Each structure stands twice: as C-alpha cells, then as structure tokens.
C-alpha cells in the first residue's frame, strides 16, 4: 500500500472511533443535563448507582460496556444499554456524514469544515432525542444553544445553506431558524385551541399539593396518586392550572371552598370573582389541600419541540424544516400506531415528538434532497402523461 492509501484507510477508522468517543461524552450530557448537573464536574464519568468515578481504562467507548457486560466494575449495578447504543450510533453517524459529505485525505481542506459542522448537528440531534425519550424535555442548552451554533456554523461554512458567501449563508440560516420556530409555534397554538383543557372530576375529595422533591428539579403537582411534572403543565406564561379546592392551605393561611389558579410565575386564590390572595412562587413555602375538580391545560406538543425545529432550520435550511416536519408527522403517526396494535404501547400514552423531528432531520441530511427531486420529477412526468 502507498503512503496515501495508508493515510486514507487510517482516516476511515479514526472517524468511526472519534464518533464513538464523542458518543461517550454525549452520554454524560444526556445523563447530567436534565438533572441540572455540570457536564464538567466531576470531569470523569461516574456510576449512577454508587457514584464511583470511572477510570480511563474502564471508559473505553463500546469496548468497556461489552467487556463488563453492562455492569459497574465496582458495585456490579447494571449500566443502561443506552450508553453502548449512543456510542455506536454516533460512531455510525459520524462515519456516514464523512462518506456522504466528505472525501479522502487529499481533499480534507474542502470537506473538513462542513463535515465538522454536521458532526455537531447530528450530536445535538442524538442528545436531544435521548433526553426527550427519558425525560420528555428538550433542554435550552440543546435547542437554543444549538440554534446559535447553527447560525455561527452557517456564517463560517455557507455550504451548509448551499451558499457561497458567508453573509448569505448566515441570513439564510437565520431565516430558516425563524421558519422552523414560526411554523411549529403556529401548529402548537392551533393544537392548543383544538385540545383546550382537560377536566378531572372526582366523586369525593382527593388530596393535592405542589412539591419539589429535589432542589435541582422543577416542582411537581401531586393529585391523589398522580404526579404532574411542572414542565408538562406550563409551556408559556398564559397557561394556568385551575384547582377547585374544598380546603386550601398556603404557608400559614387556610381557606375553604376557594379556587387556586396556578400560573407559571405565581399563585392566585379566588372565591367566585373575589380576589383573596396572590403570591409569587418564591414566597410559597407550602401549598396543599383537597379538591374534587381540576382543569389542566393541554398541549399538542411541548414548546421544546418548536425550539428543536428552529435548531434544525439553523443547521440545515428552510427545505429541511418543511421536509423534517412532514417526515416527523408521518413517522410519528405510523410508529405509535404499530406499537399499540402489536401491544408494545398504550393508547393515550404520552409520546415525545423530538425523536421524530430528529429522525426527519437525519433523513433530510442523507437522502432528503434526492427524494424531493425524485418526487417532483415523478409529478412532472405524470402531468405530461395526463
């Protein structure tokens, strides 16, 4: 083999294992970010059960999880297979991006910047997907931070937007991000009007309270045996949870037969049209009571999905926004239906939309433009035949 062939072969191997290494870091992000933990401190990964900080020789991507059979080397507690699959998936995606958009060693200067930007893009998609699956949230660090990163990448690498000048690349990225934000925000608002609010009625009074089990996590509303996460109830300042309370205690004050209106930023207490009290949440030390009726705001999807599509637009352009939304809607209809028919899902179960958006974006990245060209040419051919 020539020196050039050796370098080229080595490059192919390095890219896959580089992706797996980035996947190992993304596992840290996926675990820590939604829990409010720093991704830098502690610097080393740790066992979720015993908190043992894992030495480098027990933190080799892909290999360690297989050798240890998915268990902690110290306490033998199970380690989720998600760690292995994320490392494998990122390795495959990095290599796929290289093959699709890259070239060989000799051309690295021409394809290198675009491939680096797309590696960042697919990393954000995968991190957002697994966080959304586990926690039903898309953190701002992924969505808003990713949007800023996409704008900067489009400014530095206008080829991402199929442009040749930096300014045009940036402006098209900005417009595409705005399109992603606007189009899905409109859908959310229309869904809000269509779905309205969900009313719970009980034959006898049940206990309810607002609690915050962990200082680093958002509060939860406990309604009998059910827990409603704060982020599931409130996605905007105008959302409110209305609790018709037989009894209500806030801090040291108590009332009977009142209505508690829980807003994102404050608590209102009413009796009919009479305004009894109002507190910002930072002044509420405890709140509990009994109720027979609760009205909960409902969403077609979370606002995190809106910001996720904004990020996709910033990296991939306006065509990707439209393709991703259509593809995600189709996939998001087919997969849950198949799961429920085959018994792998429950009717009415909450399903995050973020993973479907990420799948649609990846489809666009690798075959979307070719599919659209084929579809349009097919339509044109049929019109000539008709």
C-alpha positions in Angstrom: 0.0 0.0 0.0 1.1 3.5 -0.7 1.5 6.2 1.9 -1.6 7.9 0.6 -3.7 4.6 0.8 -2.5 4.0 4.4 -3.5 7.5 5.5 -6.9 7.2 3.8 -7.6 3.9 5.4 -6.4 5.2 8.8 -8.7 8.2 8.4 -11.8 6.0 7.9 -11.0 4.0 11.1 -10.3 7.2 13.1 -13.6 8.8 12.2 -15.7 5.9 13.4 -13.8 5.7 16.8 -13.8 9.5 17.1 -17.6 9.4 16.8 -17.8 6.7 19.5 -15.7 8.8 21.8 -17.9 11.8 21.2 -20.9 9.5 21.9 -19.3 8.7 25.3 -19.3 12.4 26.1 -22.9 12.7 24.9 -23.9 10.0 27.4 -22.6 12.3 30.1 -24.7 15.2 28.6 -27.8 13.0 28.3 -27.5 11.9 32.0 -26.4 15.1 33.6 -28.1 18.0 31.7 -31.8 17.2 32.5 -30.8 16.6 36.1 -29.2 20.1 36.5 -25.7 18.6 36.9 -22.5 20.1 35.5 -21.1 18.2 32.5 -17.6 19.3 33.6 -17.6 18.5 37.3 -16.7 15.8 38.1 -14.6 15.5 35.0 -14.8 11.7 34.9 -17.9 9.7 34.3 -19.4 8.0 37.4 -21.7 5.1 38.1 -25.3 6.3 38.5 -25.7 3.9 41.5 -22.6 4.1 43.6 -21.1 7.3 42.1 -17.8 5.6 41.6 -15.7 7.7 39.3 -14.7 5.5 36.3 -11.0 5.4 35.4 -10.0 5.8 31.8 -9.2 2.1 31.3 -12.9 1.4 32.2 -14.2 4.1 30.0 -13.2 2.9 26.5 -16.2 3.5 24.1 -18.1 0.4 23.1 -15.4 -2.0 24.4 -15.8 -1.4 28.2 -19.6 -1.8 28.2 -19.3 -5.2 26.4 -16.3 -6.4 28.5 -18.1 -5.6 31.8 -21.4 -6.9 30.4 -23.2 -3.7 31.1 -22.3 -3.5 34.8 -20.3 -1.2 37.1 -16.8 -2.5 37.8 -17.1 -1.5 41.4 -20.6 -2.3 42.6 -21.8 -4.5 39.7 -25.0 -2.5 39.3 -26.5 -2.6 35.8 -25.4 0.2 33.4 -28.1 1.1 30.9 -27.6 -0.3 27.3 -28.3 3.3 26.2 -24.6 4.1 26.9 -23.5 1.5 24.3 -26.1 2.3 21.7 -25.4 6.1 21.8 -21.7 5.4 21.3 -22.4 3.1 18.4 -25.0 5.4 16.9 -22.7 8.5 17.0 -19.8 6.4 15.5 -22.0 5.3 12.6 -23.4 8.8 12.0 -20.0 10.4 12.1 -18.8 7.9 9.5 -22.0 8.3 7.4 -21.6 12.1 7.3 -17.9 11.6 6.3 -18.9 9.3 3.5 -21.8 11.4 2.3 -20.2 14.9 2.5 -16.5 14.2 2.8 -13.9 12.6 0.6 -10.4 11.3 1.1 -7.3 12.5 2.9 -6.2 14.7 -0.1 -9.4 16.8 -0.1 -9.8 17.3 3.7 -9.5 21.1 3.4 -12.5 21.3 1.1 -14.9 19.0 3.0 -13.5 19.3 6.5 -15.3 22.4 7.8 -18.8 21.2 6.5 -18.3 17.8 8.0 -17.3 19.2 11.4 -20.4 21.4 11.4 -22.6 18.4 10.5 -21.0 16.3 13.2 -22.0 18.9 15.7 -25.5 18.9 14.2 -26.0 15.1 14.5 -24.6 15.1 18.0 -27.2 17.7 19.1 -30.0 15.6 17.4 -29.0 12.4 19.2 -28.5 14.1 22.6 -31.9 15.8 22.3 -33.6 12.6 21.2 -32.4 10.5 24.2 -33.1 13.3 26.7 -36.6 13.7 25.3 -37.3 9.9 25.4 -36.2 9.7 29.1 -37.4 13.0 30.5 -39.9 14.4 28.0 -38.0 17.6 27.8 -35.6 19.3 25.3 -33.2 21.5 27.3 -32.5 25.0 26.1 -28.8 24.1 26.0 -29.6 21.8 23.1 -32.3 23.8 21.3 -31.4 27.5 21.8 -27.7 26.8 22.2 -27.8 24.6 19.1 -29.5 27.3 17.2 -26.8 29.8 18.0 -24.2 27.1 17.0 -26.1 26.5 13.7 -26.1 30.3 12.9 -22.3 30.5 13.6 -21.6 27.4 11.5 -23.6 28.8 8.6 -21.7 32.0 8.8 -18.4 30.2 8.8 -19.4 27.4 6.4 -22.0 28.8 3.9 -22.0 25.4 2.1 -24.4 24.3 4.8 -27.0 26.5 3.2 -25.8 25.7 -0.3 -24.5 29.3 -0.5 -21.1 30.7 -1.4 -20.8 33.8 0.7 -20.7 33.9 4.5 -23.3 36.7 4.8 -25.9 34.9 2.6 -25.2 31.6 4.5 -25.9 33.4 7.8 -29.0 35.2 6.6 -30.5 32.0 5.1 -29.7 30.1 8.3 -31.4 32.9 10.3 -34.5 32.8 8.1 -34.7 29.0 8.2 -34.5 29.1 12.0 -37.3 31.7 12.1 -39.4 29.5 9.8 -38.9 26.4 12.0 -39.8 28.4 15.1 -42.8 30.1 13.4 -44.4 27.2 11.6 -44.3 24.8 14.6 -45.4 27.5 17.0 -48.5 28.1 14.9 -49.2 24.4 15.0 -48.8 24.4 18.8 -51.2 27.3 19.1 -53.8 25.7 16.8 -53.4 22.5 18.8 -54.0 24.5 22.0 -57.3 25.8 20.6 -58.3 22.3 19.4 -57.4 20.4 22.5 -58.5 23.1 25.0 -58.2 22.0 28.6 -58.6 18.6 30.3 -61.0 18.5 33.2 -60.6 16.0 36.1 -63.7 15.4 38.4 -63.7 13.2 41.5 -66.7 11.7 43.4 -65.0 12.5 46.7 -62.3 15.0 47.7 -58.7 14.0 47.0 -55.5 15.4 48.4 -53.4 17.7 46.2 -50.2 19.6 46.7 -47.3 21.2 45.0 -44.0 19.7 46.0 -40.3 19.9 45.0 -38.6 16.7 46.0 -35.2 17.8 44.6 -33.9 21.4 44.7 -32.3 20.9 41.3 -35.5 19.7 39.7 -38.8 21.5 38.8 -41.8 21.2 41.1 -44.5 18.5 40.6 -48.2 18.8 41.3 -49.4 15.8 43.2 -53.1 15.0 42.6 -54.1 11.9 44.6 -51.7 9.2 43.4 -50.8 11.0 40.2 -47.8 13.3 39.7 -47.9 16.1 37.1 -44.5 17.4 36.2 -44.3 21.2 36.1 -43.0 21.3 32.5 -45.9 19.2 31.3 -48.4 21.7 32.6 -46.8 25.0 31.8 -45.2 25.8 28.5 -46.0 29.5 28.4 -46.8 32.3 30.7 -50.5 32.2 29.8 -51.0 28.6 30.9 -52.8 28.0 34.2 -53.9 25.0 36.3 -57.2 25.6 38.0 -57.9 23.7 41.2 -61.4 24.0 42.8 -60.4 23.4 46.4 -62.7 22.2 49.2 -59.8 23.1 51.5 -56.6 25.0 50.8 -53.6 25.9 52.9 -50.8 28.2 51.7 -48.0 28.7 54.1 -49.9 29.5 57.4 -53.1 30.7 55.7 -56.2 28.4 55.2 -59.4 28.7 53.2 -62.5 26.6 52.4 -64.3 26.4 49.1 -61.9 28.5 47.0 -60.3 28.3 43.6 -56.5 28.1 43.3 -55.1 29.3 40.0 -51.6 28.0 39.4 -49.6 30.1 36.8 -46.1 29.6 35.7 -44.8 32.6 37.8 -47.5 33.0 40.5 -50.4 31.6 42.6 -53.8 33.2 42.7 -56.6 32.4 45.2 -60.2 33.3 44.3 -63.7 32.8 45.7 -66.0 33.5 42.8 -64.9 36.9 41.4 -63.4 37.9 44.8 -59.6 38.0 44.7 -58.4 36.7 48.1 -54.6 36.5 47.7 -51.8 36.3 45.2 -48.2 35.1 45.7 -45.1 34.7 43.5 -43.9 31.1 43.8 -40.7 32.1 45.6 -42.9 33.2 48.5 -44.8 29.9 48.7 -43.2 27.6 51.2 -46.0 25.0 51.2 -49.4 24.5 49.5 -51.8 21.7 49.9 -55.5 20.9 50.2 -58.3 18.8 48.9 -60.2 19.0 45.6 -63.0 17.4 43.5 -62.2 19.2 40.2 -59.0 20.2 38.4 -58.7 21.8 35.0 -55.3 21.1 33.3 -54.0 23.0 30.2 -53.2 20.6 27.3 -50.7 21.0 24.5 -50.5 19.4 21.0 -46.7 19.3 21.8 -44.2 20.9 24.0 -42.5 24.2 23.2 -39.2 22.4 23.3 -40.2 20.8 20.0 -40.7 24.2 18.5 -37.2 25.3 19.5 -35.8 21.9 18.3 -37.1 22.6 14.8 -35.7 26.1 15.0 -32.3 24.5 15.6 -32.7 22.1 12.7 -33.5 25.0 10.4 -30.4 26.9 11.6 -28.2 24.0 10.6 -30.0 22.5 7.6 -32.0 25.3 5.9 -35.6 26.0 5.1 -36.2 23.0 2.9 -35.1 20.8 5.8 -37.6 22.5 8.1 -40.5 21.6 5.7 -39.2 18.1 5.0 -38.5 17.3 8.6 -41.9 18.4 9.8 -43.7 16.3 7.2 -41.5 13.3 7.7 -41.7 13.5 11.5 -45.5 13.7 11.3 -45.7 10.6 9.1 -43.3 8.6 11.2 -44.9 9.9 14.4 -48.2 8.5 13.2 -47.0 5.2 11.9 -44.7 4.0 14.7 -47.1 4.6 17.7 -49.9 3.0 15.8 -47.8 -0.1 15.0 -46.6 -0.2 18.6 -50.2 -0.1 20.0 -51.6 -2.6 17.5 -48.8 -5.0 18.3 -49.1 -4.5 22.1 -45.9 -2.5 22.6 -47.6 0.7 23.5 -50.7 2.0 25.3 -53.5 4.1 23.9 -53.3 7.6 25.3 -49.7 7.2 26.4 -47.5 10.3 26.1 -45.1 10.1 23.2 -42.3 12.7 22.7 -42.2 14.4 19.3 -38.5 15.3 19.5 -37.2 11.9 18.3 -39.4 12.0 15.2 -38.1 15.5 14.4 -34.5 14.2 14.8 -35.3 11.3 12.5 -36.8 13.5 9.9 -33.8 15.8 10.0 -31.4 12.9 9.6 -33.4 11.6 6.6 -33.2 15.0 5.0 -29.4 15.1 5.7 -28.7 11.8 3.9 -31.5 11.4 1.3 -34.0 14.3 1.6 -32.9 16.5 -1.4 -32.6 13.4 -3.7 -36.1 12.2 -2.6 -37.6 15.6 -3.2 -36.0 15.8 -6.7 -37.4 12.3 -7.5 -40.8 13.2 -6.2 -41.0 16.4 -8.2 -39.7 14.7 -11.4 -42.4 12.0 -10.9 -45.1 14.6 -10.6 -43.8 16.4 -13.7 -43.8 13.1 -15.7 -47.3 12.3 -14.6 -48.6 15.7 -15.6 -47.1 15.3 -19.0 -48.8 11.8 -19.3 -52.1 13.2 -18.2 
